Amino acid sequence: MKKTFYYIGSNNQTKKLELKKIENILTKHFEGFTAFEVIGYWKGIKEKTLKVEVISDLSDSELSNIGKELKIKLNQESVLMEIVESNFAFIQ
């Protein structure tokens, strides 16, 4: 399993973080995820950013396609994606 982080900045035109759009996109692909509102910097400019953390067994290509969907639908110049191998367990 992999832990993937997506870093999604504010809309390039409106300068707003589009949380509902992000939620709608991610819930199509993942059963669950964690999101943190953070401050990011892109090209030296500060912006509201959503850091999303998800654990899945999707391929790198599938995860990248989700990142591309986020980029296009949220009017982003880019979306940062970080993939790391992860050991995890659900405690039930």
PDB file with one MODEL, atoms N, CA, C and O in Angstrom:
MODEL        1
ATOM      1  N   MET A   1       0.839  -1.184   0.000  1.00  0.00           N
ATOM      2  CA  MET A   1       0.000   0.000   0.000  1.00  0.00           C
ATOM      3  C   MET A   1       0.884   1.248   0.000  1.00  0.00           C
ATOM      4  O   MET A   1       2.029   1.235   0.452  1.00  0.00           O
ATOM      5  N   LYS A   2       0.314   2.298  -0.515  1.00  0.00           N
ATOM      6  CA  LYS A   2       1.038   3.552  -0.629  1.00  0.00           C
ATOM      7  C   LYS A   2       0.272   4.661   0.072  1.00  0.00           C
ATOM      8  O   LYS A   2      -0.958   4.661   0.125  1.00  0.00           O
ATOM      9  N   LYS A   3       1.030   5.596   0.602  1.00  0.00           N
ATOM     10  CA  LYS A   3       0.445   6.829   1.126  1.00  0.00           C
ATOM     11  C   LYS A   3       0.739   7.905   0.091  1.00  0.00           C
ATOM     12  O   LYS A   3       1.886   8.116  -0.304  1.00  0.00           O
ATOM     13  N   THR A   4      -0.308   8.573  -0.333  1.00  0.00           N
ATOM     14  CA  THR A   4      -0.163   9.627  -1.332  1.00  0.00           C
ATOM     15  C   THR A   4      -0.621  10.940  -0.736  1.00  0.00           C
ATOM     16  O   THR A   4      -1.659  11.019  -0.079  1.00  0.00           O
ATOM     17  N   PHE A   5       0.167  11.964  -0.977  1.00  0.00           N
ATOM     18  CA  PHE A   5      -0.186  13.321  -0.571  1.00  0.00           C
ATOM     19  C   PHE A   5      -0.414  14.135  -1.838  1.00  0.00           C
ATOM     20  O   PHE A   5       0.397  14.105  -2.764  1.00  0.00           O
ATOM     21  N   TYR A   6      -1.518  14.857  -1.867  1.00  0.00           N
ATOM     22  CA  TYR A   6      -1.767  15.844  -2.917  1.00  0.00           C
ATOM     23  C   TYR A   6      -1.749  17.217  -2.258  1.00  0.00           C
ATOM     24  O   TYR A   6      -2.372  17.420  -1.216  1.00  0.00           O
ATOM     25  N   TYR A   7      -1.045  18.145  -2.859  1.00  0.00           N
ATOM     26  CA  TYR A   7      -1.005  19.525  -2.385  1.00  0.00           C
ATOM     27  C   TYR A   7      -1.710  20.372  -3.437  1.00  0.00           C
ATOM     28  O   TYR A   7      -1.223  20.509  -4.559  1.00  0.00           O
ATOM     29  N   ILE A   8      -2.852  20.936  -3.074  1.00  0.00           N
ATOM     30  CA  ILE A   8      -3.719  21.618  -4.025  1.00  0.00           C
ATOM     31  C   ILE A   8      -3.871  23.070  -3.585  1.00  0.00           C
ATOM     32  O   ILE A   8      -4.389  23.353  -2.505  1.00  0.00           O
ATOM     33  N   GLY A   9      -3.421  23.970  -4.420  1.00  0.00           N
ATOM     34  CA  GLY A   9      -3.478  25.385  -4.088  1.00  0.00           C
ATOM     35  C   GLY A   9      -4.823  26.009  -4.404  1.00  0.00           C
ATOM     36  O   GLY A   9      -5.762  25.333  -4.826  1.00  0.00           O
ATOM     37  N   SER A  10      -4.892  27.297  -4.193  1.00  0.00           N
ATOM     38  CA  SER A  10      -6.095  28.076  -4.478  1.00  0.00           C
ATOM     39  C   SER A  10      -6.273  28.225  -5.985  1.00  0.00           C
ATOM     40  O   SER A  10      -5.301  28.195  -6.739  1.00  0.00           O
ATOM     41  N   ASN A  11      -7.510  28.383  -6.412  1.00  0.00           N
ATOM     42  CA  ASN A  11      -7.823  28.569  -7.827  1.00  0.00           C
ATOM     43  C   ASN A  11      -7.015  29.734  -8.374  1.00  0.00           C
ATOM     44  O   ASN A  11      -6.954  30.800  -7.760  1.00  0.00           O
ATOM     45  N   ASN A  12      -6.409  29.533  -9.505  1.00  0.00           N
ATOM     46  CA  ASN A  12      -5.540  30.561 -10.090  1.00  0.00           C
ATOM     47  C   ASN A  12      -6.291  31.837 -10.444  1.00  0.00           C
ATOM     48  O   ASN A  12      -5.706  32.919 -10.406  1.00  0.00           O
ATOM     49  N   GLN A  13      -7.578  31.737 -10.788  1.00  0.00           N
ATOM     50  CA  GLN A  13      -8.340  32.929 -11.166  1.00  0.00           C
ATOM     51  C   GLN A  13      -9.017  33.575  -9.966  1.00  0.00           C
ATOM     52  O   GLN A  13      -8.952  34.794  -9.811  1.00  0.00           O
ATOM     53  N   THR A  14      -9.670  32.780  -9.107  1.00  0.00           N
ATOM     54  CA  THR A  14     -10.439  33.340  -7.996  1.00  0.00           C
ATOM     55  C   THR A  14      -9.617  33.521  -6.729  1.00  0.00           C
ATOM     56  O   THR A  14     -10.020  34.254  -5.826  1.00  0.00           O
ATOM     57  N   LYS A  15      -8.476  32.861  -6.656  1.00  0.00           N
ATOM     58  CA  LYS A  15      -7.604  32.866  -5.465  1.00  0.00           C
ATOM     59  C   LYS A  15      -8.282  32.218  -4.252  1.00  0.00           C
ATOM     60  O   LYS A  15      -7.889  32.475  -3.114  1.00  0.00           O
ATOM     61  N   LYS A  16      -9.292  31.384  -4.488  1.00  0.00           N
ATOM     62  CA  LYS A  16     -10.010  30.703  -3.407  1.00  0.00           C
ATOM     63  C   LYS A  16      -9.712  29.212  -3.433  1.00  0.00           C
ATOM     64  O   LYS A  16      -9.502  28.628  -4.496  1.00  0.00           O
ATOM     65  N   LEU A  17      -9.694  28.607  -2.259  1.00  0.00           N
ATOM     66  CA  LEU A  17      -9.522  27.169  -2.118  1.00  0.00           C
ATOM     67  C   LEU A  17     -10.887  26.513  -2.322  1.00  0.00           C
ATOM     68  O   LEU A  17     -11.817  26.768  -1.557  1.00  0.00           O
ATOM     69  N   GLU A  18     -11.009  25.688  -3.326  1.00  0.00           N
ATOM     70  CA  GLU A  18     -12.305  25.133  -3.715  1.00  0.00           C
ATOM     71  C   GLU A  18     -12.536  23.769  -3.062  1.00  0.00           C
ATOM     72  O   GLU A  18     -12.427  22.724  -3.704  1.00  0.00           O
ATOM     73  N   LEU A  19     -12.856  23.810  -1.773  1.00  0.00           N
ATOM     74  CA  LEU A  19     -12.954  22.594  -0.971  1.00  0.00           C
ATOM     75  C   LEU A  19     -14.030  21.639  -1.473  1.00  0.00           C
ATOM     76  O   LEU A  19     -13.795  20.431  -1.515  1.00  0.00           O
ATOM     77  N   LYS A  20     -15.188  22.134  -1.851  1.00  0.00           N
ATOM     78  CA  LYS A  20     -16.283  21.266  -2.291  1.00  0.00           C
ATOM     79  C   LYS A  20     -15.909  20.534  -3.581  1.00  0.00           C
ATOM     80  O   LYS A  20     -16.184  19.341  -3.716  1.00  0.00           O
ATOM     81  N   LYS A  21     -15.291  21.231  -4.520  1.00  0.00           N
ATOM     82  CA  LYS A  21     -14.856  20.589  -5.763  1.00  0.00           C
ATOM     83  C   LYS A  21     -13.821  19.507  -5.482  1.00  0.00           C
ATOM     84  O   LYS A  21     -13.875  18.418  -6.053  1.00  0.00           O
ATOM     85  N   ILE A  22     -12.873  19.820  -4.593  1.00  0.00           N
ATOM     86  CA  ILE A  22     -11.838  18.842  -4.236  1.00  0.00           C
ATOM     87  C   ILE A  22     -12.488  17.608  -3.621  1.00  0.00           C
ATOM     88  O   ILE A  22     -12.158  16.481  -3.991  1.00  0.00           O
ATOM     89  N   GLU A  23     -13.406  17.815  -2.690  1.00  0.00           N
ATOM     90  CA  GLU A  23     -14.109  16.711  -2.037  1.00  0.00           C
ATOM     91  C   GLU A  23     -14.854  15.860  -3.064  1.00  0.00           C
ATOM     92  O   GLU A  23     -14.792  14.631  -3.010  1.00  0.00           O
ATOM     93  N   ASN A  24     -15.549  16.496  -3.991  1.00  0.00           N
ATOM     94  CA  ASN A  24     -16.304  15.757  -5.006  1.00  0.00           C
ATOM     95  C   ASN A  24     -15.399  14.897  -5.880  1.00  0.00           C
ATOM     96  O   ASN A  24     -15.751  13.768  -6.220  1.00  0.00           O
ATOM     97  N   ILE A  25     -14.254  15.419  -6.239  1.00  0.00           N
ATOM     98  CA  ILE A  25     -13.313  14.657  -7.070  1.00  0.00           C
ATOM     99  C   ILE A  25     -12.745  13.481  -6.288  1.00  0.00           C
ATOM    100  O   ILE A  25     -12.736  12.353  -6.781  1.00  0.00           O
ATOM    101  N   LEU A  26     -12.273  13.738  -5.070  1.00  0.00           N
ATOM    102  CA  LEU A  26     -11.594  12.687  -4.308  1.00  0.00           C
ATOM    103  C   LEU A  26     -12.537  11.590  -3.836  1.00  0.00           C
ATOM    104  O   LEU A  26     -12.137  10.427  -3.773  1.00  0.00           O
ATOM    105  N   THR A  27     -13.777  11.929  -3.505  1.00  0.00           N
ATOM    106  CA  THR A  27     -14.704  10.885  -3.039  1.00  0.00           C
ATOM    107  C   THR A  27     -15.115   9.942  -4.173  1.00  0.00           C
ATOM    108  O   THR A  27     -15.621   8.852  -3.908  1.00  0.00           O
ATOM    109  N   LYS A  28     -14.908  10.341  -5.424  1.00  0.00           N
ATOM    110  CA  LYS A  28     -15.150   9.434  -6.555  1.00  0.00           C
ATOM    111  C   LYS A  28     -14.093   8.333  -6.610  1.00  0.00           C
ATOM    112  O   LYS A  28     -14.356   7.238  -7.109  1.00  0.00           O
ATOM    113  N   HIS A  29     -12.900   8.624  -6.097  1.00  0.00           N
ATOM    114  CA  HIS A  29     -11.768   7.716  -6.255  1.00  0.00           C
ATOM    115  C   HIS A  29     -11.370   6.973  -4.973  1.00  0.00           C
ATOM    116  O   HIS A  29     -10.780   5.895  -5.041  1.00  0.00           O
ATOM    117  N   PHE A  30     -11.690   7.546  -3.806  1.00  0.00           N
ATOM    118  CA  PHE A  30     -11.214   6.978  -2.541  1.00  0.00           C
ATOM    119  C   PHE A  30     -12.358   6.848  -1.541  1.00  0.00           C
ATOM    120  O   PHE A  30     -13.249   7.697  -1.491  1.00  0.00           O
ATOM    121  N   GLU A  31     -12.327   5.790  -0.753  1.00  0.00           N
ATOM    122  CA  GLU A  31     -13.325   5.610   0.306  1.00  0.00           C
ATOM    123  C   GLU A  31     -13.115   6.576   1.450  1.00  0.00           C
ATOM    124  O   GLU A  31     -14.070   6.954   2.127  1.00  0.00           O
ATOM    125  N   GLY A  32     -11.881   6.979   1.672  1.00  0.00           N
ATOM    126  CA  GLY A  32     -11.581   7.909   2.755  1.00  0.00           C
ATOM    127  C   GLY A  32     -10.261   8.619   2.503  1.00  0.00           C
ATOM    128  O   GLY A  32      -9.409   8.129   1.763  1.00  0.00           O
ATOM    129  N   PHE A  33     -10.107   9.765   3.121  1.00  0.00           N
ATOM    130  CA  PHE A  33      -8.866  10.534   3.041  1.00  0.00           C
ATOM    131  C   PHE A  33      -8.876  11.553   4.169  1.00  0.00           C
ATOM    132  O   PHE A  33      -9.907  11.791   4.798  1.00  0.00           O
ATOM    133  N   THR A  34      -7.728  12.146   4.415  1.00  0.00           N
ATOM    134  CA  THR A  34      -7.593  13.190   5.423  1.00  0.00           C
ATOM    135  C   THR A  34      -7.117  14.449   4.728  1.00  0.00           C
ATOM    136  O   THR A  34      -6.240  14.399   3.865  1.00  0.00           O
ATOM    137  N   ALA A  35      -7.698  15.578   5.107  1.00  0.00           N
ATOM    138  CA  ALA A  35      -7.332  16.844   4.468  1.00  0.00           C
ATOM    139  C   ALA A  35      -6.970  17.873   5.529  1.00  0.00           C
ATOM    140  O   ALA A  35      -7.616  17.972   6.573  1.00  0.00           O
ATOM    141  N   PHE A  36      -5.934  18.628   5.239  1.00  0.00           N
ATOM    142  CA  PHE A  36      -5.451  19.675   6.134  1.00  0.00           C
ATOM    143  C   PHE A  36      -5.375  20.982   5.359  1.00  0.00           C
ATOM    144  O   PHE A  36      -4.818  21.012   4.261  1.00  0.00           O
ATOM    145  N   GLU A  37      -5.922  22.059   5.903  1.00  0.00           N
ATOM    146  CA  GLU A  37      -5.722  23.374   5.299  1.00  0.00           C
ATOM    147  C   GLU A  37      -4.388  23.914   5.799  1.00  0.00           C
ATOM    148  O   GLU A  37      -4.157  24.015   7.004  1.00  0.00           O
ATOM    149  N   VAL A  38      -3.530  24.254   4.874  1.00  0.00           N
ATOM    150  CA  VAL A  38      -2.187  24.748   5.196  1.00  0.00           C
ATOM    151  C   VAL A  38      -1.893  25.980   4.345  1.00  0.00           C
ATOM    152  O   VAL A  38      -2.682  26.346   3.474  1.00  0.00           O
ATOM    153  N   ILE A  39      -0.778  26.600   4.597  1.00  0.00           N
ATOM    154  CA  ILE A  39      -0.302  27.691   3.760  1.00  0.00           C
ATOM    155  C   ILE A  39       0.812  27.141   2.888  1.00  0.00           C
ATOM    156  O   ILE A  39       1.780  26.572   3.391  1.00  0.00           O
ATOM    157  N   GLY A  40       0.675  27.310   1.600  1.00  0.00           N
ATOM    158  CA  GLY A  40       1.692  26.869   0.659  1.00  0.00           C
ATOM    159  C   GLY A  40       2.289  28.064  -0.054  1.00  0.00           C
ATOM    160  O   GLY A  40       1.742  29.167  -0.021  1.00  0.00           O
ATOM    161  N   TYR A  41       3.399  27.834  -0.688  1.00  0.00           N
ATOM    162  CA  TYR A  41       4.051  28.873  -1.477  1.00  0.00           C
ATOM    163  C   TYR A  41       4.315  28.314  -2.866  1.00  0.00           C
ATOM    164  O   TYR A  41       4.870  27.224  -3.008  1.00  0.00           O
ATOM    165  N   TRP A  42       3.922  29.050  -3.874  1.00  0.00           N
ATOM    166  CA  TRP A  42       4.172  28.658  -5.254  1.00  0.00           C
ATOM    167  C   TRP A  42       4.773  29.852  -5.964  1.00  0.00           C
ATOM    168  O   TRP A  42       4.164  30.918  -6.057  1.00  0.00           O
ATOM    169  N   LYS A  43       5.967  29.653  -6.457  1.00  0.00           N
ATOM    170  CA  LYS A  43       6.704  30.712  -7.147  1.00  0.00           C
ATOM    171  C   LYS A  43       6.827  31.957  -6.267  1.00  0.00           C
ATOM    172  O   LYS A  43       6.720  33.086  -6.745  1.00  0.00           O
ATOM    173  N   GLY A  44       7.056  31.725  -4.967  1.00  0.00           N
ATOM    174  CA  GLY A  44       7.284  32.808  -4.021  1.00  0.00           C
ATOM    175  C   GLY A  44       6.035  33.507  -3.519  1.00  0.00           C
ATOM    176  O   GLY A  44       6.129  34.476  -2.766  1.00  0.00           O
ATOM    177  N   ILE A  45       4.860  33.027  -3.926  1.00  0.00           N
ATOM    178  CA  ILE A  45       3.602  33.651  -3.513  1.00  0.00           C
ATOM    179  C   ILE A  45       2.861  32.723  -2.550  1.00  0.00           C
ATOM    180  O   ILE A  45       2.675  31.538  -2.824  1.00  0.00           O
ATOM    181  N   LYS A  46       2.449  33.283  -1.430  1.00  0.00           N
ATOM    182  CA  LYS A  46       1.730  32.538  -0.397  1.00  0.00           C
ATOM    183  C   LYS A  46       0.282  32.320  -0.843  1.00  0.00           C
ATOM    184  O   LYS A  46      -0.351  33.219  -1.398  1.00  0.00           O
ATOM    185  N   GLU A  47      -0.233  31.102  -0.587  1.00  0.00           N
ATOM    186  CA  GLU A  47      -1.630  30.828  -0.914  1.00  0.00           C
ATOM    187  C   GLU A  47      -2.200  29.765   0.015  1.00  0.00           C
ATOM    188  O   GLU A  47      -1.472  28.917   0.531  1.00  0.00           O
ATOM    189  N   LYS A  48      -3.510  29.824   0.219  1.00  0.00           N
ATOM    190  CA  LYS A  48      -4.183  28.756   0.944  1.00  0.00           C
ATOM    191  C   LYS A  48      -4.049  27.485   0.117  1.00  0.00           C
ATOM    192  O   LYS A  48      -4.216  27.497  -1.102  1.00  0.00           O
ATOM    193  N   THR A  49      -3.744  26.382   0.810  1.00  0.00           N
ATOM    194  CA  THR A  49      -3.482  25.114   0.152  1.00  0.00           C
ATOM    195  C   THR A  49      -4.163  24.006   0.943  1.00  0.00           C
ATOM    196  O   THR A  49      -4.253  24.075   2.169  1.00  0.00           O
ATOM    197  N   LEU A  50      -4.643  22.985   0.239  1.00  0.00           N
ATOM    198  CA  LEU A  50      -5.177  21.806   0.900  1.00  0.00           C
ATOM    199  C   LEU A  50      -4.178  20.679   0.711  1.00  0.00           C
ATOM    200  O   LEU A  50      -3.807  20.346  -0.415  1.00  0.00           O
ATOM    201  N   LYS A  51      -3.744  20.094   1.819  1.00  0.00           N
ATOM    202  CA  LYS A  51      -2.868  18.922   1.786  1.00  0.00           C
ATOM    203  C   LYS A  51      -3.759  17.722   2.058  1.00  0.00           C
ATOM    204  O   LYS A  51      -4.382  17.631   3.116  1.00  0.00           O
ATOM    205  N   VAL A  52      -3.819  16.806   1.108  1.00  0.00           N
ATOM    206  CA  VAL A  52      -4.680  15.635   1.210  1.00  0.00           C
ATOM    207  C   VAL A  52      -3.799  14.404   1.356  1.00  0.00           C
ATOM    208  O   VAL A  52      -2.833  14.232   0.613  1.00  0.00           O
ATOM    209  N   GLU A  53      -4.133  13.554   2.311  1.00  0.00           N
ATOM    210  CA  GLU A  53      -3.401  12.321   2.571  1.00  0.00           C
ATOM    211  C   GLU A  53      -4.347  11.148   2.362  1.00  0.00           C
ATOM    212  O   GLU A  53      -5.438  11.110   2.930  1.00  0.00           O
ATOM    213  N   VAL A  54      -3.920  10.189   1.540  1.00  0.00           N
ATOM    214  CA  VAL A  54      -4.761   9.026   1.265  1.00  0.00           C
ATOM    215  C   VAL A  54      -3.878   7.780   1.184  1.00  0.00           C
ATOM    216  O   VAL A  54      -2.756   7.834   0.682  1.00  0.00           O
ATOM    217  N   ILE A  55      -4.397   6.665   1.680  1.00  0.00           N
ATOM    218  CA  ILE A  55      -3.704   5.382   1.577  1.00  0.00           C
ATOM    219  C   ILE A  55      -4.503   4.522   0.611  1.00  0.00           C
ATOM    220  O   ILE A  55      -5.716   4.366   0.755  1.00  0.00           O
ATOM    221  N   SER A  56      -3.800   3.958  -0.385  1.00  0.00           N
ATOM    222  CA  SER A  56      -4.507   3.153  -1.377  1.00  0.00           C
ATOM    223  C   SER A  56      -3.555   2.148  -2.015  1.00  0.00           C
ATOM    224  O   SER A  56      -2.344   2.177  -1.799  1.00  0.00           O
ATOM    225  N   ASP A  57      -4.142   1.269  -2.800  1.00  0.00           N
ATOM    226  CA  ASP A  57      -3.341   0.313  -3.566  1.00  0.00           C
ATOM    227  C   ASP A  57      -3.413   0.621  -5.060  1.00  0.00           C
ATOM    228  O   ASP A  57      -3.100  -0.238  -5.885  1.00  0.00           O
ATOM    229  N   LEU A  58      -3.823   1.836  -5.411  1.00  0.00           N
ATOM    230  CA  LEU A  58      -3.854   2.244  -6.809  1.00  0.00           C
ATOM    231  C   LEU A  58      -2.437   2.345  -7.365  1.00  0.00           C
ATOM    232  O   LEU A  58      -1.486   2.584  -6.620  1.00  0.00           O
ATOM    233  N   SER A  59      -2.303   2.165  -8.656  1.00  0.00           N
ATOM    234  CA  SER A  59      -0.989   2.280  -9.290  1.00  0.00           C
ATOM    235  C   SER A  59      -0.547   3.749  -9.317  1.00  0.00           C
ATOM    236  O   SER A  59      -1.363   4.659  -9.175  1.00  0.00           O
ATOM    237  N   ASP A  60       0.748   3.954  -9.501  1.00  0.00           N
ATOM    238  CA  ASP A  60       1.267   5.321  -9.606  1.00  0.00           C
ATOM    239  C   ASP A  60       0.584   6.060 -10.750  1.00  0.00           C
ATOM    240  O   ASP A  60       0.297   7.253 -10.642  1.00  0.00           O
ATOM    241  N   SER A  61       0.327   5.356 -11.836  1.00  0.00           N
ATOM    242  CA  SER A  61      -0.332   5.954 -12.994  1.00  0.00           C
ATOM    243  C   SER A  61      -1.754   6.404 -12.652  1.00  0.00           C
ATOM    244  O   SER A  61      -2.169   7.498 -13.033  1.00  0.00           O
ATOM    245  N   GLU A  62      -2.495   5.563 -11.936  1.00  0.00           N
ATOM    246  CA  GLU A  62      -3.854   5.929 -11.530  1.00  0.00           C
ATOM    247  C   GLU A  62      -3.837   7.129 -10.585  1.00  0.00           C
ATOM    248  O   GLU A  62      -4.664   8.033 -10.707  1.00  0.00           O
ATOM    249  N   LEU A  63      -2.895   7.133  -9.646  1.00  0.00           N
ATOM    250  CA  LEU A  63      -2.775   8.254  -8.718  1.00  0.00           C
ATOM    251  C   LEU A  63      -2.409   9.541  -9.455  1.00  0.00           C
ATOM    252  O   LEU A  63      -2.912  10.616  -9.129  1.00  0.00           O
ATOM    253  N   SER A  64      -1.530   9.422 -10.450  1.00  0.00           N
ATOM    254  CA  SER A  64      -1.155  10.572 -11.249  1.00  0.00           C
ATOM    255  C   SER A  64      -2.348  11.100 -12.050  1.00  0.00           C
ATOM    256  O   SER A  64      -2.513  12.313 -12.184  1.00  0.00           O
ATOM    257  N   ASN A  65      -3.169  10.211 -12.574  1.00  0.00           N
ATOM    258  CA  ASN A  65      -4.360  10.634 -13.318  1.00  0.00           C
ATOM    259  C   ASN A  65      -5.335  11.399 -12.426  1.00  0.00           C
ATOM    260  O   ASN A  65      -5.986  12.340 -12.880  1.00  0.00           O
ATOM    261  N   ILE A  66      -5.437  11.001 -11.168  1.00  0.00           N
ATOM    262  CA  ILE A  66      -6.282  11.736 -10.223  1.00  0.00           C
ATOM    263  C   ILE A  66      -5.696  13.134  -9.998  1.00  0.00           C
ATOM    264  O   ILE A  66      -6.434  14.118  -9.949  1.00  0.00           O
ATOM    265  N   GLY A  67      -4.378  13.217  -9.862  1.00  0.00           N
ATOM    266  CA  GLY A  67      -3.719  14.511  -9.737  1.00  0.00           C
ATOM    267  C   GLY A  67      -3.980  15.393 -10.945  1.00  0.00           C
ATOM    268  O   GLY A  67      -4.207  16.594 -10.797  1.00  0.00           O
ATOM    269  N   LYS A  68      -3.952  14.811 -12.141  1.00  0.00           N
ATOM    270  CA  LYS A  68      -4.234  15.574 -13.363  1.00  0.00           C
ATOM    271  C   LYS A  68      -5.682  16.060 -13.378  1.00  0.00           C
ATOM    272  O   LYS A  68      -5.960  17.186 -13.791  1.00  0.00           O
ATOM    273  N   GLU A  69      -6.599  15.209 -12.929  1.00  0.00           N
ATOM    274  CA  GLU A  69      -8.006  15.616 -12.851  1.00  0.00           C
ATOM    275  C   GLU A  69      -8.173  16.803 -11.901  1.00  0.00           C
ATOM    276  O   GLU A  69      -8.880  17.761 -12.215  1.00  0.00           O
ATOM    277  N   LEU A  70      -7.516  16.734 -10.736  1.00  0.00           N
ATOM    278  CA  LEU A  70      -7.555  17.850  -9.793  1.00  0.00           C
ATOM    279  C   LEU A  70      -7.017  19.119 -10.440  1.00  0.00           C
ATOM    280  O   LEU A  70      -7.616  20.188 -10.322  1.00  0.00           O
ATOM    281  N   LYS A  71      -5.888  18.997 -11.122  1.00  0.00           N
ATOM    282  CA  LYS A  71      -5.256  20.153 -11.767  1.00  0.00           C
ATOM    283  C   LYS A  71      -6.202  20.813 -12.760  1.00  0.00           C
ATOM    284  O   LYS A  71      -6.381  22.031 -12.745  1.00  0.00           O
ATOM    285  N   ILE A  72      -6.797  20.012 -13.612  1.00  0.00           N
ATOM    286  CA  ILE A  72      -7.659  20.554 -14.677  1.00  0.00           C
ATOM    287  C   ILE A  72      -8.945  21.145 -14.104  1.00  0.00           C
ATOM    288  O   ILE A  72      -9.309  22.276 -14.424  1.00  0.00           O
ATOM    289  N   LYS A  73      -9.630  20.376 -13.256  1.00  0.00           N
ATOM    290  CA  LYS A  73     -10.937  20.814 -12.772  1.00  0.00           C
ATOM    291  C   LYS A  73     -10.851  21.968 -11.772  1.00  0.00           C
ATOM    292  O   LYS A  73     -11.835  22.673 -11.548  1.00  0.00           O
ATOM    293  N   LEU A  74      -9.675  22.159 -11.173  1.00  0.00           N
ATOM    294  CA  LEU A  74      -9.509  23.230 -10.192  1.00  0.00           C
ATOM    295  C   LEU A  74      -8.697  24.402 -10.739  1.00  0.00           C
ATOM    296  O   LEU A  74      -8.305  25.298  -9.991  1.00  0.00           O
ATOM    297  N   ASN A  75      -8.449  24.391 -12.042  1.00  0.00           N
ATOM    298  CA  ASN A  75      -7.753  25.503 -12.695  1.00  0.00           C
ATOM    299  C   ASN A  75      -6.400  25.782 -12.025  1.00  0.00           C
ATOM    300  O   ASN A  75      -6.098  26.915 -11.649  1.00  0.00           O
ATOM    301  N   GLN A  76      -5.598  24.726 -11.889  1.00  0.00           N
ATOM    302  CA  GLN A  76      -4.285  24.848 -11.266  1.00  0.00           C
ATOM    303  C   GLN A  76      -3.190  24.797 -12.313  1.00  0.00           C
ATOM    304  O   GLN A  76      -3.313  24.088 -13.312  1.00  0.00           O
ATOM    305  N   GLU A  77      -2.127  25.539 -12.090  1.00  0.00           N
ATOM    306  CA  GLU A  77      -0.947  25.420 -12.946  1.00  0.00           C
ATOM    307  C   GLU A  77      -0.301  24.056 -12.724  1.00  0.00           C
ATOM    308  O   GLU A  77       0.229  23.442 -13.650  1.00  0.00           O
ATOM    309  N   SER A  78      -0.358  23.591 -11.459  1.00  0.00           N
ATOM    310  CA  SER A  78       0.153  22.264 -11.126  1.00  0.00           C
ATOM    311  C   SER A  78      -0.445  21.826  -9.796  1.00  0.00           C
ATOM    312  O   SER A  78      -0.933  22.643  -9.015  1.00  0.00           O
ATOM    313  N   VAL A  79      -0.396  20.520  -9.556  1.00  0.00           N
ATOM    314  CA  VAL A  79      -0.752  19.920  -8.274  1.00  0.00           C
ATOM    315  C   VAL A  79       0.441  19.046  -7.893  1.00  0.00           C
ATOM    316  O   VAL A  79       0.908  18.241  -8.699  1.00  0.00           O
ATOM    317  N   LEU A  80       0.929  19.204  -6.673  1.00  0.00           N
ATOM    318  CA  LEU A  80       2.054  18.392  -6.224  1.00  0.00           C
ATOM    319  C   LEU A  80       1.531  17.065  -5.693  1.00  0.00           C
ATOM    320  O   LEU A  80       0.583  17.033  -4.908  1.00  0.00           O
ATOM    321  N   MET A  81       2.151  15.975  -6.123  1.00  0.00           N
ATOM    322  CA  MET A  81       1.786  14.648  -5.640  1.00  0.00           C
ATOM    323  C   MET A  81       3.045  13.996  -5.078  1.00  0.00           C
ATOM    324  O   MET A  81       4.095  13.995  -5.722  1.00  0.00           O
ATOM    325  N   GLU A  82       2.932  13.450  -3.887  1.00  0.00           N
ATOM    326  CA  GLU A  82       4.039  12.747  -3.233  1.00  0.00           C
ATOM    327  C   GLU A  82       3.545  11.346  -2.887  1.00  0.00           C
ATOM    328  O   GLU A  82       2.507  11.197  -2.243  1.00  0.00           O
ATOM    329  N   ILE A  83       4.282  10.316  -3.309  1.00  0.00           N
ATOM    330  CA  ILE A  83       3.902   8.930  -3.035  1.00  0.00           C
ATOM    331  C   ILE A  83       5.009   8.287  -2.205  1.00  0.00           C
ATOM    332  O   ILE A  83       6.184   8.355  -2.564  1.00  0.00           O
ATOM    333  N   VAL A  84       4.624   7.661  -1.090  1.00  0.00           N
ATOM    334  CA  VAL A  84       5.590   6.958  -0.244  1.00  0.00           C
ATOM    335  C   VAL A  84       5.025   5.590   0.126  1.00  0.00           C
ATOM    336  O   VAL A  84       3.817   5.434   0.310  1.00  0.00           O
ATOM    337  N   GLU A  85       5.903   4.613   0.230  1.00  0.00           N
ATOM    338  CA  GLU A  85       5.479   3.302   0.716  1.00  0.00           C
ATOM    339  C   GLU A  85       5.085   3.434   2.173  1.00  0.00           C
ATOM    340  O   GLU A  85       5.692   4.209   2.912  1.00  0.00           O
ATOM    341  N   SER A  86       4.074   2.687   2.596  1.00  0.00           N
ATOM    342  CA  SER A  86       3.562   2.876   3.946  1.00  0.00           C
ATOM    343  C   SER A  86       3.161   1.543   4.570  1.00  0.00           C
ATOM    344  O   SER A  86       2.563   0.689   3.916  1.00  0.00           O
ATOM    345  N   ASN A  87       3.496   1.386   5.824  1.00  0.00           N
ATOM    346  CA  ASN A  87       2.972   0.287   6.629  1.00  0.00           C
ATOM    347  C   ASN A  87       1.874   0.868   7.490  1.00  0.00           C
ATOM    348  O   ASN A  87       2.077   1.891   8.143  1.00  0.00           O
ATOM    349  N   PHE A  88       0.721   0.238   7.504  1.00  0.00           N
ATOM    350  CA  PHE A  88      -0.397   0.788   8.271  1.00  0.00           C
ATOM    351  C   PHE A  88      -1.284  -0.354   8.734  1.00  0.00           C
ATOM    352  O   PHE A  88      -1.185  -1.485   8.257  1.00  0.00           O
ATOM    353  N   ALA A  89      -2.145  -0.026   9.669  1.00  0.00           N
ATOM    354  CA  ALA A  89      -3.132  -1.001  10.154  1.00  0.00           C
ATOM    355  C   ALA A  89      -4.358  -0.235  10.628  1.00  0.00           C
ATOM    356  O   ALA A  89      -4.239   0.804  11.277  1.00  0.00           O
ATOM    357  N   PHE A  90      -5.531  -0.752  10.303  1.00  0.00           N
ATOM    358  CA  PHE A  90      -6.759  -0.198  10.853  1.00  0.00           C
ATOM    359  C   PHE A  90      -6.991  -0.862  12.202  1.00  0.00           C
ATOM    360  O   PHE A  90      -7.034  -2.089  12.290  1.00  0.00           O
ATOM    361  N   ILE A  91      -7.138  -0.079  13.233  1.00  0.00           N
ATOM    362  CA  ILE A  91      -7.408  -0.588  14.577  1.00  0.00           C
ATOM    363  C   ILE A  91      -8.916  -0.589  14.754  1.00  0.00           C
ATOM    364  O   ILE A  91      -9.536   0.474  14.783  1.00  0.00           O
ATOM    365  N   GLN A  92      -9.512  -1.766  14.872  1.00  0.00           N
ATOM    366  CA  GLN A  92     -10.967  -1.849  14.980  1.00  0.00           C
ATOM    367  C   GLN A  92     -11.376  -2.564  16.229  1.00  0.00           C
ATOM    368  O   GLN A  92     -12.569  -2.727  16.485  1.00  0.00           O
TER     369      GLN A  92
ENDMDL
END
